[in-house]
């Protein structure tokens, strides 16, 4: 059992708790100002020993800076290069400056919530309260930075340096706001294709197969299955600066995507004269860079076509819209888009399925109304 002793210091009486660790080795904790605080600590130690949750206090003195490299190293092998890049940036920009020099045992929930609040509000000039020195971070940035800190502290819990993660359970994380999706009509797509010039086949492929930009630029001639009218989508090329990192698709699974015949015909022309291992788009050897958001070839085509302002990724949403309007069922659409579960498709494109409710009412009216007897006499409802 733990014992409590008092001792004198220049600042007055203090209390010390002597106790044995689960290994049997004796240790102590000094510096309690009140005997009650020492007793509470002693009781906590004994309970944690009995429950198997005891954590040696000295292990909690490790700094976040010391745990972060291993966590980042593991993430580098677990996630896509583009994702790792954002995690490393979040660590370097937001987490390390605030928490790097802190011992994990000194971090508490209130301090984490205060940090989140600081990121969510703009920093003002101390000499001029009207002047914004730094803009407030967006919800995605804040959530990502919090995830990095929480993940590192999870490692501290796993290695028995903490009993529980002090970052878990925060109540002030911002909510992401859904970005408004833009859906082009088939006529809009036709005009855009006409203005895309040498990139017309790429625009057609994005708009009528729903594959992602990185999946499209990673396509090789061997991936176009002309007899089956399918694309074999297995790779994803992510642009990192001027270079590309090639990895698995977002779902980490190869999928077979159907291709309309009119798109396949143009892909045949695009692939003519290229080897099986050549890339379909671009010069065949180098990955096609993503067009600039302003001043690039895609933005120019959008402007000349006089359609709503969109990005290449919006063509994926357009494909979903066109497929749903053509009567494609949710399961097939989910497989086409590479969603792991059809519920993801329903959630992402819930607005496109609203008209299905009207169709249900119309179908029931057409098929069933004739069998319902007309109200007569006492069956007539009264107000």
C-alpha positions in Angstrom: 0.0 0.0 0.0 1.1 3.6 -0.6 2.3 5.6 2.3 2.3 9.4 2.8 5.0 11.4 4.4 5.4 15.1 5.1 8.6 17.1 4.7 9.6 20.8 5.1 10.7 23.1 2.3 11.5 26.8 2.1 8.0 27.3 0.9 6.4 25.4 3.7 5.2 21.8 4.4 4.9 19.4 1.4 3.7 15.8 1.2 5.3 12.8 -0.6 3.7 9.5 -1.7 5.8 6.4 -1.6 4.4 3.4 -3.5 5.4 0.3 -5.4 5.0 -0.1 -9.1 3.5 -3.3 -10.6 7.0 -4.5 -11.1 7.6 -4.3 -7.3 10.1 -1.5 -7.5 9.5 1.3 -5.0 9.1 4.9 -6.3 7.7 8.2 -5.0 6.0 11.4 -6.0 6.8 14.6 -4.2 5.5 18.1 -4.1 1.8 17.9 -2.9 0.8 21.0 -1.1 -2.2 19.4 0.7 -2.3 16.0 2.4 -5.7 15.4 0.7 -4.1 15.7 -2.7 -1.4 13.2 -1.8 -4.1 10.8 -0.5 -6.1 11.2 -3.7 -3.0 10.4 -5.8 -2.2 7.4 -3.6 -5.7 6.0 -4.0 -5.6 6.5 -7.7 -2.3 4.6 -8.0 -3.7 1.7 -6.1 -6.8 1.5 -8.2 -4.9 1.7 -11.4 -2.6 -1.1 -10.3 -5.5 -3.3 -9.5 -7.2 -2.6 -12.8 -4.0 -3.0 -14.9 -4.1 0.6 -16.0 -1.1 1.8 -14.1 1.2 4.1 -16.2 4.6 5.0 -14.9 4.7 8.8 -14.5 8.2 9.1 -15.9 7.0 7.7 -19.2 4.6 10.5 -19.6 7.4 13.0 -19.6 8.2 12.2 -23.2 7.6 15.2 -25.5 5.3 15.2 -28.5 8.3 16.0 -30.7 9.8 12.7 -29.8 6.7 10.6 -30.7 5.8 12.5 -33.9 8.5 11.1 -36.3 7.4 7.5 -35.7 3.7 8.4 -36.2 4.5 10.3 -39.4 6.7 7.5 -40.7 3.9 5.0 -40.2 1.4 7.3 -41.9 3.7 7.7 -44.9 3.4 4.0 -45.6 -0.3 3.8 -44.8 -1.8 6.6 -46.8 -1.6 8.0 -50.3 1.3 10.4 -51.0 -1.0 13.4 -51.4 -2.7 12.6 -48.1 0.6 12.2 -46.3 1.7 15.6 -47.7 -1.2 17.3 -46.0 -0.6 15.5 -42.7 3.1 16.4 -42.6 2.1 20.0 -43.4 -0.4 20.1 -40.6 2.2 18.8 -38.2 4.8 21.3 -39.3 2.5 24.3 -39.5 -0.1 23.9 -36.6 0.8 21.0 -34.3 4.6 21.2 -33.8 4.8 24.9 -32.9 2.1 24.5 -30.2 2.7 21.0 -28.8 6.1 19.8 -29.9 8.0 20.8 -26.7 5.1 19.6 -24.4 5.3 16.4 -22.4 2.3 14.3 -23.3 1.3 14.0 -19.6 1.0 17.9 -19.5 -1.6 18.0 -22.2 -5.2 18.3 -21.1 -8.6 18.5 -22.8 -9.2 22.2 -22.0 -5.8 23.2 -23.6 -6.7 21.3 -26.7 -10.1 22.9 -27.0 -8.4 26.3 -26.5 -6.0 25.6 -29.3 -8.8 24.6 -31.6 -10.6 27.8 -30.8 -7.5 29.8 -31.5 -7.2 28.2 -35.0 -10.8 29.0 -35.7 -10.5 32.7 -35.2 -8.4 35.3 -37.0 -5.2 36.7 -35.3 -5.4 40.4 -34.8 -2.6 43.0 -34.6 -2.1 43.9 -30.9 -1.5 47.5 -31.9 -4.4 47.7 -34.4 -7.4 45.5 -33.4 -9.0 46.1 -36.8 -6.0 44.6 -38.7 -6.0 40.9 -39.3 -2.5 39.4 -39.0 -3.6 35.9 -39.9 -6.8 34.6 -41.2 -8.8 32.0 -39.4 -8.1 28.4 -40.5 -10.8 26.6 -42.4 -12.7 23.6 -40.9 -10.7 21.1 -43.0 -7.4 22.5 -41.8 -8.5 22.5 -38.1 -9.9 19.0 -38.2 -6.7 17.7 -39.9 -4.4 19.4 -37.4 -6.5 18.0 -34.5 -6.4 14.6 -36.1 -2.6 14.7 -36.2 -2.3 15.6 -32.5 -4.9 13.0 -31.4 -3.2 10.3 -33.5 0.2 11.0 -31.9 -1.4 10.9 -28.4 -3.1 7.6 -29.4 0.4 6.2 -29.9 1.3 7.4 -26.4 -1.7 5.5 -25.0 -0.7 2.3 -26.9 2.8 2.5 -25.6 1.5 2.9 -22.0 2.8 6.4 -21.6 -0.8 7.7 -21.0 -3.8 6.1 -19.4 -6.1 7.9 -21.8 -5.9 10.3 -24.7 -6.4 13.8 -23.4 -7.3 15.1 -26.9 -10.3 12.8 -27.4 -13.7 14.1 -26.5 -13.3 17.8 -27.6 -16.6 19.5 -28.2 -15.6 22.5 -30.4 -14.4 20.9 -33.6 -15.8 22.9 -36.6 -18.1 21.3 -39.0 -17.3 21.0 -42.7 -19.8 22.7 -45.0 -20.8 20.8 -48.1 -19.6 22.4 -51.3 -22.3 23.1 -53.8 -22.1 20.6 -56.6 -22.4 21.6 -60.2 -24.1 19.3 -62.7 -23.9 19.9 -66.4 -26.5 18.7 -68.8 -25.6 16.5 -71.8 -25.9 19.6 -74.0 -23.5 21.5 -71.7 -21.0 18.6 -71.9 -21.2 18.6 -75.7 -20.4 22.3 -75.8 -17.5 21.9 -73.4 -16.1 19.0 -75.4 -16.3 21.1 -78.6 -14.2 23.8 -76.9 -11.6 21.5 -75.2 -9.7 21.1 -78.5 -6.9 18.5 -78.1 -8.3 17.5 -74.7 -11.8 16.6 -76.0 -11.4 12.9 -75.4 -10.3 13.4 -71.9 -13.3 15.6 -71.1 -15.6 13.0 -72.7 -14.0 10.3 -70.6 -14.4 12.2 -67.3 -18.0 13.2 -68.0 -19.3 9.8 -69.2 -17.3 7.4 -67.0 -17.0 9.3 -63.7 -13.4 8.4 -63.1 -11.3 10.8 -61.1 -8.7 13.1 -62.7 -5.8 11.1 -61.2 -7.3 7.9 -62.5 -7.8 9.3 -65.9 -4.2 10.6 -66.4 -2.9 7.2 -65.1 -4.8 5.2 -67.7 -2.7 3.2 -70.1 -3.6 1.8 -73.4 -3.8 -1.7 -72.0 -6.5 -0.5 -69.5 -9.0 0.3 -72.3 -10.8 -2.9 -73.0 -12.4 -2.2 -76.3 -14.2 -5.6 -76.7 -15.8 -5.5 -73.2 -16.4 -1.7 -73.5 -14.7 -1.2 -70.1 -11.9 0.8 -68.5 -9.8 -1.1 -66.0 -9.1 1.5 -63.3 -6.3 0.4 -61.0 -3.9 3.4 -60.6 -4.1 6.9 -59.5 -1.5 9.6 -60.4 -1.4 12.4 -57.8 0.4 15.6 -58.7 2.8 16.8 -56.1 4.3 20.0 -57.3 5.6 19.3 -60.8 6.0 15.6 -60.2 3.4 12.8 -59.9 3.2 10.0 -57.4 1.4 6.9 -58.6 -0.5 4.7 -56.2 -3.7 2.8 -55.7 -7.1 4.3 -56.3 -9.0 5.9 -53.4 -10.9 2.7 -52.7 -7.6 0.7 -53.0 -9.3 -1.7 -55.3 -9.2 -2.2 -59.1 -12.6 -1.6 -60.7 -14.1 -2.1 -64.1 -15.9 1.0 -65.4 -18.4 0.9 -68.3 -17.7 3.1 -71.3 -20.4 4.4 -73.7 -19.7 3.3 -77.3 -19.4 6.9 -78.6 -16.7 7.6 -76.0 -15.0 4.3 -76.8 -14.9 5.3 -80.5 -12.9 8.4 -79.7 -10.7 6.6 -77.3 -9.8 4.2 -80.1 -8.6 7.2 -82.2 -6.7 8.5 -79.1 -4.9 5.2 -78.6 -4.0 4.6 -82.2 -0.3 4.3 -82.7 0.5 4.0 -79.0 2.0 0.9 -77.3 0.1 -1.0 -74.6 2.2 0.5 -71.8 1.8 4.1 -73.1 -0.4 6.6 -71.2 -3.7 7.3 -73.0 -3.6 11.0 -72.3 -0.8 13.5 -72.8 2.2 12.6 -74.8 2.1 8.9 -73.8 5.1 9.0 -71.5 4.6 11.9 -69.1 1.6 12.3 -66.9 -0.7 15.2 -68.0 -0.5 18.0 -65.4 -3.7 19.2 -63.8 -4.9 22.4 -65.6 -4.5 25.7 -63.7 -7.7 26.9 -62.0 -7.5 30.2 -63.9 -5.9 30.6 -67.2 -5.5 26.9 -67.9 -7.0 25.0 -70.9 -9.9 23.7 -68.9 -11.0 27.1 -67.5 -10.7 28.5 -71.1 -12.9 25.7 -72.5 -15.5 26.4 -69.8 -15.5 30.1 -70.5 -15.8 29.6 -74.3 -18.6 26.9 -73.9 -20.5 29.4 -71.7 -21.4 26.7 -69.1 -21.4 27.0 -65.3 -17.9 27.4 -63.7 -16.7 23.9 -62.9 -13.5 22.0 -62.2 -12.5 18.8 -63.8 -13.7 16.9 -60.7 -17.2 18.3 -61.2 -17.4 16.2 -64.4 -17.5 13.2 -62.0 -20.6 14.6 -60.4 -22.0 15.4 -63.9 -21.5 11.7 -64.8 -23.5 10.7 -61.7 -26.3 13.1 -62.6 -26.5 11.9 -66.2 -26.4 8.2 -65.1 -29.2 8.7 -62.6 -31.4 10.6 -65.1 -30.8 7.7 -67.5 -32.2 5.2 -65.0 -29.0 3.6 -63.7 -29.6 1.9 -60.3 -27.7 2.9 -57.2 -25.7 -0.3 -56.9 -24.4 -0.1 -60.5 -23.6 3.6 -60.1 -21.7 2.9 -56.8 -19.6 0.3 -58.5 -18.9 2.6 -61.5 -17.7 5.5 -59.2 -15.7 3.2 -56.9 -17.7 3.8 -53.8 -17.2 1.0 -51.3 -20.8 1.0 -50.3 -24.0 2.2 -52.2 -25.0 4.1 -49.1 -22.0 6.5 -49.8 -23.5 7.1 -53.3 -26.9 7.8 -51.8 -25.5 10.2 -49.2 -23.2 12.1 -51.7 -25.9 12.4 -54.3 -29.0 12.6 -52.1 -30.2 15.7 -54.0 -30.2 13.8 -57.3 -32.5 11.1 -55.9 -35.2 13.5 -54.7 -37.0 13.2 -58.0 -37.2 9.4 -57.4 -39.7 10.1 -54.6 -42.0 11.8 -57.1 -41.6 8.8 -59.5 -42.6 6.5 -56.6 -45.9 8.4 -56.1 -46.6 8.4 -59.9 -45.9 4.7 -60.2 -48.2 3.8 -57.3 -50.9 6.1 -58.7 -50.7 4.5 -62.1 -50.6 0.9 -60.9 -52.9 1.0 -57.8 -55.4 3.8 -58.0 -57.8 1.7 -60.2 -58.2 -0.9 -57.4 -59.2 1.5 -54.7 -63.1 1.6 -54.3 -64.6 5.1 -54.5 -65.9 6.5 -51.2 -69.7 6.3 -50.8 -72.2 7.2 -48.1 -70.8 6.8 -44.6 -67.3 6.2 -46.0 -67.1 9.8 -47.2 -64.8 11.7 -44.9 -66.3 14.7 -43.1 -64.4 17.8 -42.1 
